[in-house]
């Protein structure tokens, strides 16, 4: 079984059952597994879903360490508050 790029292990969409995620239920593309694409932007076949950082301390700490080491862009640290909201304020 191929190993995941570390970014896949930090994604909340990764499925425990194998090399699949909510964006790619039939299998994560090799370019993402190999780390050639971080999947921060929409890509063909992703069903409109992109990388979303897991909501736990270990994932946030690992992502921050990777950003600090220059392995990942800062935008990886965006949280759900930065995602478009469906509610409106009056």
N, C-alpha and C positions, 0 to 999 in steps of 0.2 A: 504494500500500500504506500503510495507517495506521501511525503510529509507535507503538511500545510505550511505556507508562509506564515510567520508569526501574526500578521494582521488578521488572518482568518480566525485564529484562536481568540482574538479580541472582539470579534464581531458577534453581536447578539442574534444574528440571523443564522449562524451556523447550526446545523442539526447534529445531534449526537449519533445518529444512525449511520453516518458515513460521510463521503465526500460530497455533500449536498448542503444547500442552505435554502432559506425562503426565496431568495432571488433566483437561484438556480436549482430547483428541486430535482432535476435529472442529473445533476453533477456540476460542481464548480469548474469553470473553464481552466485549463492548464495554465494560461497566462496569469491568472489570479493566484492559483496555487503556487506557482513559481515566483510570485512577487513582481512580475513584469507590469502588473496593473494593480493599483491599490483599491480600485472600484469605489472611488469617492464620487465619481460622476456616473450618470446613467450610461449603460452599455447595452449593446444588442443582446436581447434575450433575458434581461434581468427583471422583467415584469415590473419595472418602475421602482425597484428596491435597490438601494446602494448600501455600502458599509455603514453600520451603526454600532458604535462602541458599546460593549456590554456595560450594564449599569451595576458595577460592583467595584469595590476598592482595588482589588488585585488588577483588574483590567485597566482601570484609570492610572494606577501606578506604573504598570508595564508600558502603557502607551506614552505616558509622560517621559519615562526613561528613554524610550525609543526616539521621541521627539528631541529630547536634550542631546542625544547622541548623534542627531542628524540623520537617523534612519527613516523617520516618518515626518511628514509635514505637520505644522501646528494645527491645521484644520481638522486633523484626526481627533483632536480633543474636544471638538464641538459637542455639546450635550443636547439632550432632547429639547431644552429650552430654546436652542438656536434653530430648531426645525420649524417650518411654517405651522402656525396655529390655525385651528378651525374655528376657534371662538373669537368673538369680537368684544371689545370693551366699549362701554357707552360714555 
